[in-house]
Amino acid sequence: MNTFNNYWYYYHKLSIANRHVYNQILAGIRECKNKIKVSSYPNNETVFKITQYVLLDNPQLFFIDSSKTEILQFGKNKEVCLNYLYSPLVSKEMQLRIDIKVKEMLSSIVKINVADSEKEKHIYTKLIQAVKYNNRNLSNQNANNNIVGPLLNRLAVCEGYAKAFKYLCNSVNIPCVVVCGSAKTPPFDNSENHAWNIVKIDDAFYHVDSTWDSILDESDFFDYFNLSDREICNDHEWDVELLPACDKEFHTKQIIRTAKELDVFVATQISHGLSKFAIWFDMRIANETEILNKISNAINVAPHHFQNKVSTIQLRYNKAQNKAVVNIN
């Protein structure tokens, strides 16, 4: 079965009985009900999980406060209690504004013969360039966690980024799921709750983390765009049983294994007139200083007419990816 059918990934991971509860909750939300009666047979924990699945599958439900869901039981009767952030009229007005913004963002790719990979890259780039990570403005915290923050206010936290990316991808028929897991922020010791996406491109699945690439502010060389499980597992953790396997690598890259290979690679990039390029290492790297030394040594052994093109070296190193982005001026 295609679990991305209708872009309701989590719906299709449920049993037939629990899908019925999912549909009851979704129907109640569409009718703007604060209390939604559901089938009594699932336990409260399962009903809560199903409610979260409804919100993850449907980022257009931005008017629901996902942090204030309650499950109440009265004998054999069970109710899902929801908190609405806006009135139906305000929600409708905001949806119209979102529609205008999405149309503007996607105008250049809504055409025939644009490959899904090109559409996805366009969406990812637009989202990262337009939105800033913000976890300090508490007055807009709810918006930052849904599509309103990134699409209307240009501010978001990870959940808002992930929901906006799904919303935009689904708008151009690219299947996408919001992933709720954990991630290790530098220096990669403590894990925190985190949200990102898995996207389906050309029958293969890939991880994308627009939050972290937005924070890196590196539009030329993304670190977390279309990664395999193997490539992202050093700093991200997720439910591998629940979510699709991302076992294919999207990027074609040369892995540097020795100092000699690095010398040749750097000289080749400079000879081709590239002032900015990415390097993936297989060798163990201690820190950025070690890489700078290695890059400097590679330039020193390059032909003299290449050395004359170099005045300064800027470097960004991602330890988890073992990847360096080099900017030579």
C-alpha positions in Angstrom: 0.0 0.0 0.0 1.2 3.5 -0.8 1.2 5.1 2.7 1.7 8.5 1.2 -1.7 8.2 -0.4 -3.5 11.6 0.1 -0.3 12.7 1.9 -1.8 11.2 5.1 1.2 9.1 6.0 0.3 8.5 9.7 -3.4 7.7 8.8 -2.2 4.7 6.8 0.0 3.5 9.6 -3.1 3.0 11.8 -5.3 -0.1 12.1 -8.7 0.1 10.4 -10.4 0.7 13.8 -8.0 3.5 14.7 -8.5 5.1 11.2 -12.2 5.4 12.2 -11.1 7.4 15.3 -8.8 9.6 13.1 -11.8 10.4 10.8 -14.0 11.2 13.8 -11.4 13.7 15.1 -10.8 15.3 11.6 -14.6 15.6 11.0 -15.0 17.3 14.4 -12.2 19.8 13.7 -13.8 20.6 10.3 -17.0 21.4 12.2 -15.0 23.5 14.7 -16.0 21.4 17.7 -14.2 21.9 20.9 -15.2 18.5 22.2 -15.3 15.6 19.8 -16.9 12.2 20.7 -14.8 9.3 19.6 -15.1 5.5 19.8 -14.4 4.3 23.3 -12.4 1.2 22.5 -8.9 2.7 22.1 -7.2 3.7 25.4 -6.6 7.4 26.1 -2.9 7.2 25.1 -3.8 5.8 21.7 -6.5 8.5 21.1 -4.0 11.2 22.0 -1.5 9.7 19.6 -4.1 9.6 16.8 -5.0 13.2 17.5 -1.3 14.1 17.0 -1.2 12.1 13.8 -4.2 14.1 12.5 -2.3 17.4 13.1 0.9 16.1 11.6 -0.8 14.8 8.5 -2.8 18.1 8.1 -0.6 21.2 8.6 -3.5 23.3 7.3 -5.1 22.8 10.8 -2.9 25.6 12.1 -5.8 26.9 14.2 -5.5 24.0 16.7 -3.2 24.4 19.7 -1.4 21.0 19.6 0.0 21.5 23.1 -3.4 21.6 24.8 -5.1 18.4 23.7 -7.0 16.5 26.5 -8.7 13.1 26.4 -11.7 12.8 28.7 -13.6 9.7 29.6 -17.1 9.5 31.0 -18.0 5.9 31.6 -18.0 4.4 28.1 -17.9 7.8 26.4 -14.6 9.3 25.3 -14.0 12.9 24.2 -11.1 14.7 22.5 -11.0 18.3 23.9 -9.2 20.8 21.6 -8.2 24.4 22.0 -8.7 26.7 19.0 -6.2 29.5 18.6 -8.4 31.6 16.4 -12.1 32.1 15.6 -13.4 30.4 12.4 -13.6 33.8 10.7 -10.0 34.8 11.6 -8.8 31.3 10.6 -10.5 31.7 7.2 -8.8 35.1 6.7 -5.4 33.7 7.7 -5.9 30.8 5.3 -6.5 33.3 2.4 -3.3 35.1 3.3 -1.4 31.8 3.4 -2.8 30.9 0.0 -1.6 34.1 -1.5 1.9 33.6 0.1 2.1 30.0 -1.1 1.1 31.0 -4.7 3.8 33.6 -4.6 6.5 31.2 -3.4 5.6 28.5 -5.9 4.8 30.6 -8.9 8.0 29.7 -10.8 7.7 25.9 -10.4 4.0 25.4 -11.0 4.5 24.5 -14.6 4.7 21.5 -16.8 8.0 19.4 -16.9 9.5 20.7 -13.7 11.0 17.7 -12.0 10.0 17.0 -8.4 13.6 17.3 -7.3 13.8 20.8 -8.7 10.5 21.7 -7.1 11.7 20.4 -3.8 15.0 22.3 -4.0 13.1 25.5 -4.8 10.8 25.1 -1.8 13.6 24.3 0.5 15.7 27.2 -0.6 12.7 29.6 -0.5 11.8 28.5 3.0 15.3 28.8 4.4 15.9 32.2 2.8 12.6 33.6 4.0 12.3 32.3 7.5 14.4 32.9 10.7 14.6 30.5 13.6 12.9 32.0 16.6 12.3 30.3 20.0 12.4 33.5 22.1 9.2 35.4 21.0 6.8 33.7 23.4 3.9 35.8 22.2 4.0 34.1 18.8 5.1 30.7 20.1 2.0 28.9 18.8 2.4 30.4 15.4 6.1 29.4 15.3 5.0 25.8 15.8 2.6 25.8 12.8 2.5 27.1 9.3 1.4 30.6 10.3 4.8 31.4 11.8 7.0 30.6 8.8 4.5 31.5 6.0 3.1 34.7 7.4 5.5 36.0 10.1 8.7 34.6 8.7 9.6 33.1 12.1 9.5 29.5 13.2 10.9 26.7 15.4 11.5 23.2 14.1 7.9 22.1 14.1 6.8 25.2 12.1 9.6 24.6 9.6 8.6 21.0 9.1 4.9 21.6 8.8 5.5 24.5 6.3 7.8 22.3 4.2 5.2 19.5 4.1 2.4 22.0 3.3 4.4 23.5 0.4 5.5 20.1 -0.9 2.0 18.7 -0.8 0.9 21.9 -2.7 2.9 20.7 -5.7 2.1 17.0 -5.2 5.3 16.0 -3.6 4.7 13.4 -0.8 6.1 14.5 2.5 5.8 13.6 6.2 6.6 15.5 9.4 9.1 13.5 11.5 9.0 13.9 15.3 12.2 12.6 16.9 15.3 14.0 18.6 18.5 15.6 17.5 21.9 16.3 19.1 23.0 20.0 18.9 26.7 20.8 18.9 28.8 19.5 20.5 26.6 16.6 19.9 26.1 15.3 23.4 22.6 16.2 24.5 19.5 15.2 22.6 16.5 17.5 22.3 13.1 17.0 20.8 13.2 17.9 17.2 11.0 17.9 14.0 12.1 17.6 10.4 10.8 15.9 7.2 11.0 12.8 5.1 10.2 13.5 1.5 9.6 11.1 -1.4 11.4 12.0 -4.7 11.5 9.6 -7.7 10.3 6.6 -5.6 13.1 7.1 -3.0 12.8 8.6 0.5 15.1 11.2 2.0 15.5 13.2 5.2 15.4 17.0 5.0 16.0 19.3 8.0 15.2 22.9 6.9 15.5 24.1 10.5 19.2 23.2 10.8 20.1 24.5 7.4 18.3 27.7 8.1 20.3 28.2 11.3 23.5 27.4 9.3 22.5 30.1 6.8 24.4 28.4 4.0 22.2 28.5 0.9 25.0 27.3 -1.5 25.8 24.0 0.3 23.0 22.5 2.4 24.1 20.0 5.1 20.6 18.5 5.7 19.0 18.3 2.3 17.9 14.9 1.0 20.0 12.7 3.3 19.9 8.9 3.8 19.4 7.3 7.2 23.1 6.6 7.3 24.0 10.2 6.5 21.8 11.8 9.2 21.9 9.2 12.0 24.9 10.7 13.7 22.9 13.6 15.0 19.2 12.7 14.5 17.1 9.9 16.0 13.6 8.8 15.0 11.2 5.8 15.1 12.7 3.6 12.4 9.8 1.1 12.7 7.2 3.8 12.1 8.8 5.8 9.3 10.0 4.8 5.8 13.6 3.7 5.3 15.8 6.3 3.6 18.3 3.9 2.2 19.4 5.7 -1.0 21.9 8.5 -1.2 20.8 11.5 -3.3 24.1 13.3 -3.6 27.0 12.2 -5.7 30.1 13.1 -3.8 33.8 12.3 -3.7 34.9 11.1 -0.3 38.4 12.2 0.7 40.4 9.5 2.4 44.0 10.6 2.3 46.0 13.8 2.4 47.1 13.1 -1.2 43.5 12.9 -2.3 42.8 16.2 -0.6 45.7 17.9 -2.4 44.4 16.8 -5.7 40.8 17.7 -4.9 41.6 21.2 -3.8 43.9 21.9 -6.7 41.2 20.7 -9.1 38.5 22.9 -7.5 40.8 26.0 -7.8 41.8 25.1 -11.4 38.1 25.0 -12.3 37.6 28.5 -10.9 35.6 27.4 -7.9 36.0 29.6 -4.9 33.5 27.8 -2.8 33.2 24.0 -2.5 32.3 21.2 -0.1 34.6 18.4 1.0 33.4 15.1 2.6 36.1 13.3 4.6 36.5 9.6 5.4 39.5 10.4 7.5 39.1 11.3 11.2 39.2 15.1 11.7 39.8 16.7 15.1 38.6 20.2 14.5 38.4 23.1 12.1 42.0 24.1 12.8 43.2 20.8 11.5 41.1 21.1 8.4 42.4 24.6 7.8 45.9 23.3 8.1 45.2 20.5 5.6 43.6 22.9 3.1 46.5 25.3 3.5 49.0 22.5 2.9 47.0 21.4 -0.2 47.2 24.9 -1.6 50.9 25.1 -0.9 51.6 22.0 -3.0 49.3 23.2 -5.8 51.0 24.8 -8.9 52.1 28.4 -8.3 49.6 30.0 -10.6 46.8 28.4 -8.6 48.3 29.6 -5.3 48.2 33.2 -6.5 44.4 33.0 -6.7 44.2 32.4 -2.9 44.4 35.2 -0.3 42.1 34.0 2.5 40.4 30.8 3.5 37.1 30.6 5.3 35.8 27.3 6.6 32.6 25.8 8.1 32.9 22.2 9.4 30.0 19.9 10.3 31.5 17.2 12.6 28.4 15.0 12.4 28.5 15.0 8.6 32.3 15.1 8.5 31.9 17.7 5.9 33.6 21.0 5.3 32.5 24.0 3.2 35.5 25.9 2.0 35.4 29.5 0.8 38.6 30.7 -0.8 39.1 34.4 -1.7 
